[in-house]
Amino acid sequence: MSDDRLIVALDVGDALSALKITEALGDSVNFYKIGLGMLTGGGLALANELKHEQGKRIFLDMKLFDIGATVEAAVRGLAQFDLDFLTVHGDPHVVRAAKEGAAGKDLKILAVTILTSLDRADLDACLLLPGDVADMVVTRAARAFEAGADGIICSPQEAALVRALPQARGRLIVTPGVRPVGAALGDQKRVMTPAQAVAAGADHVVVGRPVWQAPDPVAAANAILAELASPQAQAPNI
């Protein structure tokens, strides 16, 4: 039995490769993330097929960023696919425009705070403000919530801090940077296990390569699902 708290990231280059992953996983996974890397490889067509022909839930991870009018127009077009989640950068003007574009649809707008592949040295290289990464994530999350975001994207290491915000009540926290014990970190730097992430306040955990690169993807997915159902993952979600 699937648990929608697990979102499997289809971080491959084309829809045919992704479809093979979903076929292998079958009923064990119900929620998939399709990212920018597959946009030119049939990603939108795959999203439509998985959603409307197979009944899966879809997280479209586009991380949109532009002037407000452009973001609003892009989101309005994407909202016609009747998908579940869409990411935009967490800048308030982007979030507000995205919410306008999604008006009248069930599409949830999730605001990216700081990518889970970045640490303080990376932010310094990008000439971003000095300061603790976790503090920056919390500030960006609060501003995104105030701009109307339905949820935010942050690493599991910041989930508890974001969940404690008054503005986070009733909003979603989705955490990439989740790795089962023993899994390779890959390009992720701020990580936790699935149980730790949910216990910290995450509503959904995003896991990709540790599932579909495993010798037995179904067993890997089921192990994460069992972990999410374990006592170690239990925490009040306010």
C-alpha positions in Angstrom: 0.0 0.0 0.0 1.5 3.3 -1.0 1.9 6.4 1.2 1.7 9.7 -0.5 4.2 11.2 1.9 6.8 9.5 -0.3 7.5 11.3 -3.6 9.8 9.5 -6.0 11.9 11.9 -8.1 12.1 10.8 -11.7 15.4 12.6 -12.3 16.2 11.0 -15.6 16.5 12.6 -19.0 13.5 11.4 -20.9 9.9 10.2 -20.5 10.5 6.6 -21.7 13.2 6.0 -19.1 10.9 7.5 -16.4 8.0 5.4 -17.5 10.1 2.3 -17.1 10.7 3.3 -13.5 7.1 3.9 -12.8 6.2 0.6 -14.4 8.8 -1.2 -12.2 7.4 0.5 -9.0 3.8 -0.2 -9.9 1.4 0.3 -7.0 4.1 0.8 -4.4 4.4 4.5 -5.3 1.6 6.9 -6.0 3.4 10.3 -6.1 6.1 11.3 -8.6 8.3 14.4 -9.1 9.1 15.4 -12.7 11.8 18.1 -12.9 13.3 20.6 -15.3 15.8 18.1 -16.6 13.0 16.2 -18.4 11.2 19.3 -19.8 12.6 18.7 -23.3 12.4 14.9 -23.0 8.6 14.6 -22.8 8.2 15.5 -19.2 4.8 17.3 -19.5 3.4 14.5 -21.6 4.6 12.0 -19.0 3.0 14.1 -16.2 -0.3 14.1 -18.1 -0.2 10.3 -18.7 0.7 9.5 -15.1 -1.9 11.8 -13.7 -4.9 11.2 -16.0 -4.3 7.7 -17.3 -2.7 6.1 -14.3 -4.2 8.1 -11.4 -0.8 9.1 -9.9 -0.1 12.4 -8.2 2.4 14.7 -9.8 4.9 17.2 -8.5 6.1 19.4 -11.3 9.5 20.8 -10.2 10.2 23.7 -12.5 11.5 26.2 -10.0 10.2 29.1 -12.0 11.8 32.5 -11.7 11.1 35.6 -13.8 9.2 38.9 -13.7 5.7 38.6 -12.3 3.8 38.7 -15.6 5.9 36.0 -17.1 5.6 33.7 -14.0 1.8 34.3 -13.9 1.5 33.3 -17.6 3.7 30.3 -17.3 1.8 29.0 -14.2 -1.6 29.6 -15.9 -0.5 27.4 -18.7 0.9 24.7 -16.5 -2.2 24.8 -14.3 -4.3 23.5 -17.2 -2.7 20.1 -16.7 -4.5 19.7 -13.4 -1.3 18.5 -11.6 -0.7 18.6 -7.8 2.4 20.6 -6.9 4.5 23.2 -8.8 7.7 24.8 -7.6 8.7 28.4 -8.0 11.5 30.4 -6.4 10.5 31.7 -3.0 10.9 35.4 -3.8 7.6 37.1 -2.8 6.9 38.7 -6.2 7.3 35.3 -7.8 5.0 33.5 -5.3 2.3 36.1 -5.7 2.4 35.9 -9.5 2.3 32.1 -9.4 -0.7 32.2 -7.1 -2.5 34.5 -9.6 -1.7 32.1 -12.4 -3.0 29.1 -10.4 -6.2 30.8 -9.4 -9.2 28.6 -9.7 -7.1 25.4 -9.9 -6.1 22.9 -7.2 -2.5 23.2 -8.1 -0.4 23.9 -5.0 2.4 26.5 -5.3 5.5 25.4 -3.4 8.2 28.0 -2.8 11.9 27.0 -3.0 13.9 28.4 -0.1 17.6 27.4 -0.6 18.5 24.3 -2.7 19.5 21.3 -0.7 22.6 20.9 -2.8 24.0 24.2 -1.5 25.9 25.1 1.7 27.3 28.4 3.0 30.4 28.2 0.8 28.1 27.9 -2.3 26.0 30.9 -1.1 29.1 32.9 -0.7 30.1 32.1 -4.2 26.7 33.3 -5.4 27.2 36.6 -3.5 24.2 36.0 -1.3 23.9 37.7 2.1 26.1 36.3 4.9 24.5 34.4 7.7 23.5 31.0 8.8 21.8 28.9 6.1 19.1 27.7 8.4 18.2 31.3 9.4 18.0 32.3 5.7 15.8 29.3 4.9 13.4 30.2 7.7 13.3 33.9 6.7 12.6 33.0 3.0 9.9 30.5 4.1 8.1 33.1 6.2 8.1 35.6 3.4 6.9 33.0 0.9 4.1 32.0 3.2 3.1 35.7 3.6 3.1 36.0 -0.2 0.6 33.2 -0.3 2.6 30.0 -0.9 0.8 26.8 -0.3 4.0 25.2 1.0 7.7 25.5 0.8 10.7 23.4 -0.2 13.5 23.1 2.3 16.0 20.6 3.5 14.9 18.3 6.3 17.5 20.0 8.5 15.4 23.1 8.5 11.9 21.5 8.6 11.4 21.8 12.3 12.4 25.5 12.3 10.0 26.2 9.4 7.2 24.1 11.0 7.5 26.3 14.1 6.6 29.4 12.2 3.1 30.7 12.9 2.7 31.2 9.1 3.3 27.5 8.6 0.1 26.4 10.1 -1.9 24.4 7.5 0.9 24.8 4.9 3.0 22.1 3.3 6.7 21.4 3.9 8.3 19.2 1.2 11.9 18.0 1.8 14.3 16.9 -0.8 17.8 16.0 0.5 16.3 12.8 2.1 18.5 9.7 2.1 17.9 6.3 3.7 20.6 5.1 6.0 23.6 3.9 3.9 22.5 5.6 0.7 25.0 7.7 -1.2 24.5 11.4 -0.7 25.1 12.3 -4.4 24.9 16.1 -4.8 22.9 16.6 -1.6 24.6 18.4 1.4 21.8 19.0 4.0 20.3 15.6 4.5 18.3 13.5 6.9 16.7 10.0 6.8 13.0 9.7 5.8 11.9 9.1 9.4 13.9 12.1 10.7 12.5 14.4 8.0 8.8 13.5 8.8 9.5 13.7 12.6 10.9 17.1 12.0 7.7 18.3 10.4 7.9 17.4 6.7 4.6 16.5 5.0 6.4 14.8 2.0 9.9 13.5 1.4 11.4 13.4 -2.0 13.7 10.5 -2.8 15.0 9.6 -6.3 18.2 7.7 -7.0 18.2 5.6 -3.8 14.9 4.1 -5.1 15.2 3.7 -8.8 18.9 2.9 -8.9 18.5 0.2 -6.3 18.8 -3.5 -7.4 15.2 -3.9 -6.3 13.3 -0.6 -6.6 10.1 -1.9 -5.1 12.0 -3.2 -2.1 13.8 0.1 -1.7 10.5 2.0 -1.9 8.8 -0.3 0.5 11.7 0.1 3.0 11.1 3.9 2.9 7.4 3.4 3.3 7.9 1.1 6.3 10.2 3.7 7.8 7.6 6.5 7.3 5.1 4.3 9.2 7.5 3.5 12.1 7.4 5.1 15.5 10.6 7.1 14.7 8.6 9.1 12.1 5.8 10.1 14.3 5.5 13.7 15.3 2.5 16.1 15.6 2.0 18.0 12.4 0.6 21.4 13.4 
